[in-house]
Amino acid sequence: MSYVFVNDSSQTNVPLLQACIDGDFNYSKRLLESGFDPNIRDSRGRTGLHLAAARGNVDICQLLHKFGADLLATDYQGNTALHLCGHVDTIQFLVSNGLKIDICNHQGATPLVLAKRRGVNKDVIRLLESLEEQEVKGFNRGTHSKLETMQTAESESAMESHSLLNPNLQQGEGVLSSFRTTWQEFVEDLGFWRATSVNRVGHSSSTVCLSLDRRTAHS
């Protein structure tokens, strides 16, 4: 099924665009090889890619892409080639090469909306619906991941700010650690001093007793 208007052939005098409308692959290739601009437009702003996609000529779409056609080009209504396309293989080619399935034209219509209006076959509708659903799921996953990253960054920033705003906190922790070390050394030294003192007292007592014994024996 084709979606190029009936008078398209009569309204263009650009050989490349006419070849895209006619589906003439060989002539399109010769024109491109001779230097024709792959992004040349008709009076409605449509490129050869728009016209070839509307006709379902995926081979010409691939040829235009090879020669540098802009897959993101829009006509004067904001339509991409995907908006005019109603063929499974052409849709798959365009999407696989970067065209967004949920992009809107100037009227806010997506390729799926326009396809339904034109009454394309059910296989195309199902494909477009499936691609849109995948796009939404991918967007949700990406958004969730970005939110987690932002929350983590905000938490780290808050902790850093708290630390910067409370320098005494880090100093206090350092002082406390130093105090604990000093106290432990003091306790250890105290224990050693007490043991030494006891030994000295015991030694003095023994000396006194020994002296008294000697005096008693002498008497």
PyRosetta script that sets phi, psi and omega in degrees:
from pyrosetta import init, pose_from_sequence

init()
pose = pose_from_sequence("MSYVFVNDSSQTNVPLLQACIDGDFNYSKRLLESGFDPNIRDSRGRTGLHLAAARGNVDICQLLHKFGADLLATDYQGNTALHLCGHVDTIQFLVSNGLKIDICNHQGATPLVLAKRRGVNKDVIRLLESLEEQEVKGFNRGTHSKLETMQTAESESAMESHSLLNPNLQQGEGVLSSFRTTWQEFVEDLGFWRATSVNRVGHSSSTVCLSLDRRTAHS")
pose.set_psi(1, 135.2)
pose.set_omega(1, -177.8)
pose.set_phi(2, -109.2)
pose.set_psi(2, 147.4)
pose.set_omega(2, -178.5)
pose.set_phi(3, -124.2)
pose.set_psi(3, 19.3)
pose.set_omega(3, 173.4)
pose.set_phi(4, -84.8)
pose.set_psi(4, 137.4)
pose.set_omega(4, -177.7)
pose.set_phi(5, -64.1)
pose.set_psi(5, 155.3)
pose.set_omega(5, -173.6)
pose.set_phi(6, -59.8)
pose.set_psi(6, -37.3)
pose.set_omega(6, -175.9)
pose.set_phi(7, -88.6)
pose.set_psi(7, 12.4)
pose.set_omega(7, -179.9)
pose.set_phi(8, -60.6)
pose.set_psi(8, -41.1)
pose.set_omega(8, -176.9)
pose.set_phi(9, -63.8)
pose.set_psi(9, -34.7)
pose.set_omega(9, -176.3)
pose.set_phi(10, -85.0)
pose.set_psi(10, -16.7)
pose.set_omega(10, -174.6)
pose.set_phi(11, -95.7)
pose.set_psi(11, -2.4)
pose.set_omega(11, 179.1)
pose.set_phi(12, -120.1)
pose.set_psi(12, 138.8)
pose.set_omega(12, 174.7)
pose.set_phi(13, -117.7)
pose.set_psi(13, 18.1)
pose.set_omega(13, 178.3)
pose.set_phi(14, -91.7)
pose.set_psi(14, 115.5)
pose.set_omega(14, -174.7)
pose.set_phi(15, -54.2)
pose.set_psi(15, -42.4)
pose.set_omega(15, -177.9)
pose.set_phi(16, -64.8)
pose.set_psi(16, -43.6)
pose.set_omega(16, 179.5)
pose.set_phi(17, -65.4)
pose.set_psi(17, -37.9)
pose.set_omega(17, 177.9)
pose.set_phi(18, -64.8)
pose.set_psi(18, -39.2)
pose.set_omega(18, 178.4)
pose.set_phi(19, -64.5)
pose.set_psi(19, -36.7)
pose.set_omega(19, 178.0)
pose.set_phi(20, -67.0)
pose.set_psi(20, -39.1)
pose.set_omega(20, 178.1)
pose.set_phi(21, -65.7)
pose.set_psi(21, -42.5)
pose.set_omega(21, -177.2)
pose.set_phi(22, -76.8)
pose.set_psi(22, -13.9)
pose.set_omega(22, -177.3)
pose.set_phi(23, 74.5)
pose.set_psi(23, 27.0)
pose.set_omega(23, -177.7)
pose.set_phi(24, -88.1)
pose.set_psi(24, 93.7)
pose.set_omega(24, -175.8)
pose.set_phi(25, -64.5)
pose.set_psi(25, -48.8)
pose.set_omega(25, -175.3)
pose.set_phi(26, -63.2)
pose.set_psi(26, -42.8)
pose.set_omega(26, 179.6)
pose.set_phi(27, -67.4)
pose.set_psi(27, -39.7)
pose.set_omega(27, 177.2)
pose.set_phi(28, -59.7)
pose.set_psi(28, -42.1)
pose.set_omega(28, -179.4)
pose.set_phi(29, -64.7)
pose.set_psi(29, -43.6)
pose.set_omega(29, 179.6)
pose.set_phi(30, -62.4)
pose.set_psi(30, -40.9)
pose.set_omega(30, 179.3)
pose.set_phi(31, -63.7)
pose.set_psi(31, -43.8)
pose.set_omega(31, -180.0)
pose.set_phi(32, -66.3)
pose.set_psi(32, -40.5)
pose.set_omega(32, 178.9)
pose.set_phi(33, -66.7)
pose.set_psi(33, -27.0)
pose.set_omega(33, 179.3)
pose.set_phi(34, -82.7)
pose.set_psi(34, -5.3)
pose.set_omega(34, 174.7)
pose.set_phi(35, 112.1)
pose.set_psi(35, 9.7)
pose.set_omega(35, 178.3)
pose.set_phi(36, -64.2)
pose.set_psi(36, 142.2)
pose.set_omega(36, 178.7)
pose.set_phi(37, -69.5)
pose.set_psi(37, 118.9)
pose.set_omega(37, -179.7)
pose.set_phi(38, -69.3)
pose.set_psi(38, -11.7)
pose.set_omega(38, -178.4)
pose.set_phi(39, -109.0)
pose.set_psi(39, 16.5)
pose.set_omega(39, 178.8)
pose.set_phi(40, -64.0)
pose.set_psi(40, 146.9)
pose.set_omega(40, -172.7)
pose.set_phi(41, -117.6)
pose.set_psi(41, 160.1)
pose.set_omega(41, 173.3)
pose.set_phi(42, -95.8)
pose.set_psi(42, -169.2)
pose.set_omega(42, -175.5)
pose.set_phi(43, -68.6)
pose.set_psi(43, -13.8)
pose.set_omega(43, 178.7)
pose.set_phi(44, -103.3)
pose.set_psi(44, 5.2)
pose.set_omega(44, 178.7)
pose.set_phi(45, 86.6)
pose.set_psi(45, 7.8)
pose.set_omega(45, -178.5)
pose.set_phi(46, -86.3)
pose.set_psi(46, 138.8)
pose.set_omega(46, 176.3)
pose.set_phi(47, -91.4)
pose.set_psi(47, 175.8)
pose.set_omega(47, 175.9)
pose.set_phi(48, -59.9)
pose.set_psi(48, -31.6)
pose.set_omega(48, 179.2)
pose.set_phi(49, -65.3)
pose.set_psi(49, -40.8)
pose.set_omega(49, 175.6)
pose.set_phi(50, -57.9)
pose.set_psi(50, -47.7)
pose.set_omega(50, -174.4)
pose.set_phi(51, -69.4)
pose.set_psi(51, -41.2)
pose.set_omega(51, 179.0)
pose.set_phi(52, -67.6)
pose.set_psi(52, -40.2)
pose.set_omega(52, 178.8)
pose.set_phi(53, -65.1)
pose.set_psi(53, -40.0)
pose.set_omega(53, 179.5)
pose.set_phi(54, -63.6)
pose.set_psi(54, -31.7)
pose.set_omega(54, 178.2)
pose.set_phi(55, -84.0)
pose.set_psi(55, -12.1)
pose.set_omega(55, -177.9)
pose.set_phi(56, 80.0)
pose.set_psi(56, 21.9)
pose.set_omega(56, -179.7)
pose.set_phi(57, -88.9)
pose.set_psi(57, 80.0)
pose.set_omega(57, -175.7)
pose.set_phi(58, -65.0)
pose.set_psi(58, -31.6)
pose.set_omega(58, 179.4)
pose.set_phi(59, -63.5)
pose.set_psi(59, -40.7)
pose.set_omega(59, 178.6)
pose.set_phi(60, -71.0)
pose.set_psi(60, -35.3)
pose.set_omega(60, 175.0)
pose.set_phi(61, -59.2)
pose.set_psi(61, -44.3)
pose.set_omega(61, 179.3)
pose.set_phi(62, -66.1)
pose.set_psi(62, -38.5)
pose.set_omega(62, 178.5)
pose.set_phi(63, -64.1)
pose.set_psi(63, -46.2)
pose.set_omega(63, 178.5)
pose.set_phi(64, -60.8)
pose.set_psi(64, -42.0)
pose.set_omega(64, 178.6)
pose.set_phi(65, -61.8)
pose.set_psi(65, -40.5)
pose.set_omega(65, 179.0)
pose.set_phi(66, -61.1)
pose.set_psi(66, -34.5)
pose.set_omega(66, -178.3)
pose.set_phi(67, -93.2)
pose.set_psi(67, 11.7)
pose.set_omega(67, 171.3)
pose.set_phi(68, 99.0)
pose.set_psi(68, 17.5)
pose.set_omega(68, 178.1)
pose.set_phi(69, -63.3)
pose.set_psi(69, 141.1)
pose.set_omega(69, 179.5)
pose.set_phi(70, -81.9)
pose.set_psi(70, 109.6)
pose.set_omega(70, -178.5)
pose.set_phi(71, -68.6)
pose.set_psi(71, -20.0)
pose.set_omega(71, -178.0)
pose.set_phi(72, -93.5)
pose.set_psi(72, 3.4)
pose.set_omega(72, -178.2)
pose.set_phi(73, -61.4)
pose.set_psi(73, 140.3)
pose.set_omega(73, 177.2)
pose.set_phi(74, -120.4)
pose.set_psi(74, 150.7)
pose.set_omega(74, 176.0)
pose.set_phi(75, -81.6)
pose.set_psi(75, -171.2)
pose.set_omega(75, -175.5)
pose.set_phi(76, -71.9)
pose.set_psi(76, -8.0)
pose.set_omega(76, 175.4)
pose.set_phi(77, -101.0)
pose.set_psi(77, 2.6)
pose.set_omega(77, 179.4)
pose.set_phi(78, 85.1)
pose.set_psi(78, 12.5)
pose.set_omega(78, -179.1)
pose.set_phi(79, -85.1)
pose.set_psi(79, 133.0)
pose.set_omega(79, 168.7)
pose.set_phi(80, -84.9)
pose.set_psi(80, 174.8)
pose.set_omega(80, 176.2)
pose.set_phi(81, -60.0)
pose.set_psi(81, -30.5)
pose.set_omega(81, -179.4)
pose.set_phi(82, -66.7)
pose.set_psi(82, -30.7)
pose.set_omega(82, 177.9)
pose.set_phi(83, -65.7)
pose.set_psi(83, -27.5)
pose.set_omega(83, -177.1)
pose.set_phi(84, -97.7)
pose.set_psi(84, -3.8)
pose.set_omega(84, -172.6)
pose.set_phi(85, -89.4)
pose.set_psi(85, 141.9)
pose.set_omega(85, 176.7)
pose.set_phi(86, -139.0)
pose.set_psi(86, 34.8)
pose.set_omega(86, -176.1)
pose.set_phi(87, -133.6)
pose.set_psi(87, 133.8)
pose.set_omega(87, -173.0)
pose.set_phi(88, -57.5)
pose.set_psi(88, -51.1)
pose.set_omega(88, -175.5)
pose.set_phi(89, -65.2)
pose.set_psi(89, -36.5)
pose.set_omega(89, 179.3)
pose.set_phi(90, -69.9)
pose.set_psi(90, -40.5)
pose.set_omega(90, 176.4)
pose.set_phi(91, -60.2)
pose.set_psi(91, -45.9)
pose.set_omega(91, -179.4)
pose.set_phi(92, -61.9)
pose.set_psi(92, -39.4)
pose.set_omega(92, 178.3)
pose.set_phi(93, -64.1)
pose.set_psi(93, -47.4)
pose.set_omega(93, -177.1)
pose.set_phi(94, -64.8)
pose.set_psi(94, -43.9)
pose.set_omega(94, -178.8)
pose.set_phi(95, -67.8)
pose.set_psi(95, -40.9)
pose.set_omega(95, -178.4)
pose.set_phi(96, -66.7)
pose.set_psi(96, -18.0)
pose.set_omega(96, 179.7)
pose.set_phi(97, -104.5)
pose.set_psi(97, 15.0)
pose.set_omega(97, 167.9)
pose.set_phi(98, 114.0)
pose.set_psi(98, -4.5)
pose.set_omega(98, 178.7)
pose.set_phi(99, -74.3)
pose.set_psi(99, 131.7)
pose.set_omega(99, -179.4)
pose.set_phi(100, -78.9)
pose.set_psi(100, 131.6)
pose.set_omega(100, -176.2)
pose.set_phi(101, -73.3)
pose.set_psi(101, -23.4)
pose.set_omega(101, -175.2)
pose.set_phi(102, -104.0)
pose.set_psi(102, 15.5)
pose.set_omega(102, 179.6)
pose.set_phi(103, -69.1)
pose.set_psi(103, 142.1)
pose.set_omega(103, -177.4)
pose.set_phi(104, -106.8)
pose.set_psi(104, 147.2)
pose.set_omega(104, 173.4)
pose.set_phi(105, -85.2)
pose.set_psi(105, -169.6)
pose.set_omega(105, -176.0)
pose.set_phi(106, -66.8)
pose.set_psi(106, -19.3)
pose.set_omega(106, 177.6)
pose.set_phi(107, -94.4)
pose.set_psi(107, 3.2)
pose.set_omega(107, 178.9)
pose.set_phi(108, 83.1)
pose.set_psi(108, 13.8)
pose.set_omega(108, -177.8)
pose.set_phi(109, -94.7)
pose.set_psi(109, 137.1)
pose.set_omega(109, 175.7)
pose.set_phi(110, -90.4)
pose.set_psi(110, 168.5)
pose.set_omega(110, 175.0)
pose.set_phi(111, -55.5)
pose.set_psi(111, -36.8)
pose.set_omega(111, 179.0)
pose.set_phi(112, -64.3)
pose.set_psi(112, -43.8)
pose.set_omega(112, -179.9)
pose.set_phi(113, -60.4)
pose.set_psi(113, -46.4)
pose.set_omega(113, -179.4)
pose.set_phi(114, -67.6)
pose.set_psi(114, -35.8)
pose.set_omega(114, 178.5)
pose.set_phi(115, -63.0)
pose.set_psi(115, -40.8)
pose.set_omega(115, 178.5)
pose.set_phi(116, -66.4)
pose.set_psi(116, -38.4)
pose.set_omega(116, 178.6)
pose.set_phi(117, -64.0)
pose.set_psi(117, -36.3)
pose.set_omega(117, -178.2)
pose.set_phi(118, -80.1)
pose.set_psi(118, -14.2)
pose.set_omega(118, 179.4)
pose.set_phi(119, 74.9)
pose.set_psi(119, 40.0)
pose.set_omega(119, 179.0)
pose.set_phi(120, -69.1)
pose.set_psi(120, 167.9)
pose.set_omega(120, -174.7)
pose.set_phi(121, -67.5)
pose.set_psi(121, 161.2)
pose.set_omega(121, -172.4)
pose.set_phi(122, -64.6)
pose.set_psi(122, -31.9)
pose.set_omega(122, 179.8)
pose.set_phi(123, -62.1)
pose.set_psi(123, -40.3)
pose.set_omega(123, 179.2)
pose.set_phi(124, -67.3)
pose.set_psi(124, -43.5)
pose.set_omega(124, 179.0)
pose.set_phi(125, -60.5)
pose.set_psi(125, -45.5)
pose.set_omega(125, -179.8)
pose.set_phi(126, -63.2)
pose.set_psi(126, -39.4)
pose.set_omega(126, 178.9)
pose.set_phi(127, -63.6)
pose.set_psi(127, -46.4)
pose.set_omega(127, 180.0)
pose.set_phi(128, -63.6)
pose.set_psi(128, -40.4)
pose.set_omega(128, 178.1)
pose.set_phi(129, -63.5)
pose.set_psi(129, -42.3)
pose.set_omega(129, 179.8)
pose.set_phi(130, -64.5)
pose.set_psi(130, -42.4)
pose.set_omega(130, 179.9)
pose.set_phi(131, -66.0)
pose.set_psi(131, -39.4)
pose.set_omega(131, 177.3)
pose.set_phi(132, -64.2)
pose.set_psi(132, -40.3)
pose.set_omega(132, 179.6)
pose.set_phi(133, -63.7)
pose.set_psi(133, -41.7)
pose.set_omega(133, 177.8)
pose.set_phi(134, -63.4)
pose.set_psi(134, -38.7)
pose.set_omega(134, 179.6)
pose.set_phi(135, -63.0)
pose.set_psi(135, -42.3)
pose.set_omega(135, -179.8)
pose.set_phi(136, -65.8)
pose.set_psi(136, -43.5)
pose.set_omega(136, 179.7)
pose.set_phi(137, -63.6)
pose.set_psi(137, -42.3)
pose.set_omega(137, 178.4)
pose.set_phi(138, -63.5)
pose.set_psi(138, -38.3)
pose.set_omega(138, 178.3)
pose.set_phi(139, -65.2)
pose.set_psi(139, -42.6)
pose.set_omega(139, -179.5)
pose.set_phi(140, -64.4)
pose.set_psi(140, -41.7)
pose.set_omega(140, 178.5)
pose.set_phi(141, -64.0)
pose.set_psi(141, -42.8)
pose.set_omega(141, 179.7)
pose.set_phi(142, -63.9)
pose.set_psi(142, -40.8)
pose.set_omega(142, 179.3)
pose.set_phi(143, -64.7)
pose.set_psi(143, -42.8)
pose.set_omega(143, 179.6)
pose.set_phi(144, -62.4)
pose.set_psi(144, -42.8)
pose.set_omega(144, 179.7)
pose.set_phi(145, -64.2)
pose.set_psi(145, -41.0)
pose.set_omega(145, 179.2)
pose.set_phi(146, -65.0)
pose.set_psi(146, -38.7)
pose.set_omega(146, 179.4)
pose.set_phi(147, -64.0)
pose.set_psi(147, -42.2)
pose.set_omega(147, 178.5)
pose.set_phi(148, -62.1)
pose.set_psi(148, -42.4)
pose.set_omega(148, 179.4)
pose.set_phi(149, -62.5)
pose.set_psi(149, -43.1)
pose.set_omega(149, 179.6)
pose.set_phi(150, -64.2)
pose.set_psi(150, -41.4)
pose.set_omega(150, -179.3)
pose.set_phi(151, -64.9)
pose.set_psi(151, -40.9)
pose.set_omega(151, 178.4)
pose.set_phi(152, -63.4)
pose.set_psi(152, -43.9)
pose.set_omega(152, 179.8)
pose.set_phi(153, -63.9)
pose.set_psi(153, -40.1)
pose.set_omega(153, 179.5)
pose.set_phi(154, -64.9)
pose.set_psi(154, -40.0)
pose.set_omega(154, 179.4)
pose.set_phi(155, -64.2)
pose.set_psi(155, -44.1)
pose.set_omega(155, 179.7)
pose.set_phi(156, -64.9)
pose.set_psi(156, -39.3)
pose.set_omega(156, 179.1)
pose.set_phi(157, -65.0)
pose.set_psi(157, -40.3)
pose.set_omega(157, 179.8)
pose.set_phi(158, -64.3)
pose.set_psi(158, -40.7)
pose.set_omega(158, 179.3)
pose.set_phi(159, -65.4)
pose.set_psi(159, -41.0)
pose.set_omega(159, 179.4)
pose.set_phi(160, -65.9)
pose.set_psi(160, -42.3)
pose.set_omega(160, 178.9)
pose.set_phi(161, -63.2)
pose.set_psi(161, -40.9)
pose.set_omega(161, 179.3)
pose.set_phi(162, -61.8)
pose.set_psi(162, -39.5)
pose.set_omega(162, 179.9)
pose.set_phi(163, -67.4)
pose.set_psi(163, -40.5)
pose.set_omega(163, -179.9)
pose.set_phi(164, -69.2)
pose.set_psi(164, -37.1)
pose.set_omega(164, -179.1)
pose.set_phi(165, -76.4)
pose.set_psi(165, -16.1)
pose.set_omega(165, -178.9)
pose.set_phi(166, -126.5)
pose.set_psi(166, 66.3)
pose.set_omega(166, -179.0)
pose.set_phi(167, -63.6)
pose.set_psi(167, -25.3)
pose.set_omega(167, -179.7)
pose.set_phi(168, -66.0)
pose.set_psi(168, -22.6)
pose.set_omega(168, -179.3)
pose.set_phi(169, -64.2)
pose.set_psi(169, -47.8)
pose.set_omega(169, 179.0)
pose.set_phi(170, -67.5)
pose.set_psi(170, -39.9)
pose.set_omega(170, 179.0)
pose.set_phi(171, -63.0)
pose.set_psi(171, -40.5)
pose.set_omega(171, 180.0)
pose.set_phi(172, -62.3)
pose.set_psi(172, -41.0)
pose.set_omega(172, 178.9)
pose.set_phi(173, -64.3)
pose.set_psi(173, -38.3)
pose.set_omega(173, 178.5)
pose.set_phi(174, -67.1)
pose.set_psi(174, -41.7)
pose.set_omega(174, 178.0)
pose.set_phi(175, -62.8)
pose.set_psi(175, -43.8)
pose.set_omega(175, -179.5)
pose.set_phi(176, -62.3)
pose.set_psi(176, -43.2)
pose.set_omega(176, 179.5)
pose.set_phi(177, -63.0)
pose.set_psi(177, -42.0)
pose.set_omega(177, 179.6)
pose.set_phi(178, -64.5)
pose.set_psi(178, -40.1)
pose.set_omega(178, 179.7)
pose.set_phi(179, -63.8)
pose.set_psi(179, -41.5)
pose.set_omega(179, 179.6)
pose.set_phi(180, -61.8)
pose.set_psi(180, -42.0)
pose.set_omega(180, 179.2)
pose.set_phi(181, -63.8)
pose.set_psi(181, -44.0)
pose.set_omega(181, 179.9)
pose.set_phi(182, -63.9)
pose.set_psi(182, -42.2)
pose.set_omega(182, -179.9)
pose.set_phi(183, -63.8)
pose.set_psi(183, -40.2)
pose.set_omega(183, 179.8)
pose.set_phi(184, -64.5)
pose.set_psi(184, -41.4)
pose.set_omega(184, 178.0)
pose.set_phi(185, -64.7)
pose.set_psi(185, -37.9)
pose.set_omega(185, 179.6)
pose.set_phi(186, -64.1)
pose.set_psi(186, -43.8)
pose.set_omega(186, -179.4)
pose.set_phi(187, -64.0)
pose.set_psi(187, -41.4)
pose.set_omega(187, -180.0)
pose.set_phi(188, -64.8)
pose.set_psi(188, -42.2)
pose.set_omega(188, 177.9)
pose.set_phi(189, -64.2)
pose.set_psi(189, -39.8)
pose.set_omega(189, 179.4)
pose.set_phi(190, -61.4)
pose.set_psi(190, -43.0)
pose.set_omega(190, 179.0)
pose.set_phi(191, -62.9)
pose.set_psi(191, -40.5)
pose.set_omega(191, 178.3)
pose.set_phi(192, -65.2)
pose.set_psi(192, -40.5)
pose.set_omega(192, 179.9)
pose.set_phi(193, -64.1)
pose.set_psi(193, -41.2)
pose.set_omega(193, 179.9)
pose.set_phi(194, -65.1)
pose.set_psi(194, -39.5)
pose.set_omega(194, -179.9)
pose.set_phi(195, -66.0)
pose.set_psi(195, -39.3)
pose.set_omega(195, 179.2)
pose.set_phi(196, -66.0)
pose.set_psi(196, -41.1)
pose.set_omega(196, -179.8)
pose.set_phi(197, -63.4)
pose.set_psi(197, -41.8)
pose.set_omega(197, -179.8)
pose.set_phi(198, -62.6)
pose.set_psi(198, -42.7)
pose.set_omega(198, -179.9)
pose.set_phi(199, -62.7)
pose.set_psi(199, -41.0)
pose.set_omega(199, 179.7)
pose.set_phi(200, -64.5)
pose.set_psi(200, -43.4)
pose.set_omega(200, 179.2)
pose.set_phi(201, -62.3)
pose.set_psi(201, -43.4)
pose.set_omega(201, 179.6)
pose.set_phi(202, -62.2)
pose.set_psi(202, -40.1)
pose.set_omega(202, 179.9)
pose.set_phi(203, -66.8)
pose.set_psi(203, -39.9)
pose.set_omega(203, 179.2)
pose.set_phi(204, -65.2)
pose.set_psi(204, -40.8)
pose.set_omega(204, -179.8)
pose.set_phi(205, -63.2)
pose.set_psi(205, -41.3)
pose.set_omega(205, -179.5)
pose.set_phi(206, -64.2)
pose.set_psi(206, -38.3)
pose.set_omega(206, -180.0)
pose.set_phi(207, -65.2)
pose.set_psi(207, -42.3)
pose.set_omega(207, 179.4)
pose.set_phi(208, -63.2)
pose.set_psi(208, -44.6)
pose.set_omega(208, -179.6)
pose.set_phi(209, -62.4)
pose.set_psi(209, -42.2)
pose.set_omega(209, -179.6)
pose.set_phi(210, -63.3)
pose.set_psi(210, -39.6)
pose.set_omega(210, 179.3)
pose.set_phi(211, -64.6)
pose.set_psi(211, -41.8)
pose.set_omega(211, 178.8)
pose.set_phi(212, -64.3)
pose.set_psi(212, -38.6)
pose.set_omega(212, 180.0)
pose.set_phi(213, -63.2)
pose.set_psi(213, -41.9)
pose.set_omega(213, -177.1)
pose.set_phi(214, -66.2)
pose.set_psi(214, -40.3)
pose.set_omega(214, -179.5)
pose.set_phi(215, -64.5)
pose.set_psi(215, -41.5)
pose.set_omega(215, -178.5)
pose.set_phi(216, -64.5)
pose.set_psi(216, -43.6)
pose.set_omega(216, -178.5)
pose.set_phi(217, -66.9)
pose.set_psi(217, -36.0)
pose.set_omega(217, 179.9)
pose.set_phi(218, -68.1)
pose.set_psi(218, -39.0)
pose.set_omega(218, 179.0)
pose.set_phi(219, -65.1)
pose.dump_pdb("model.pdb")
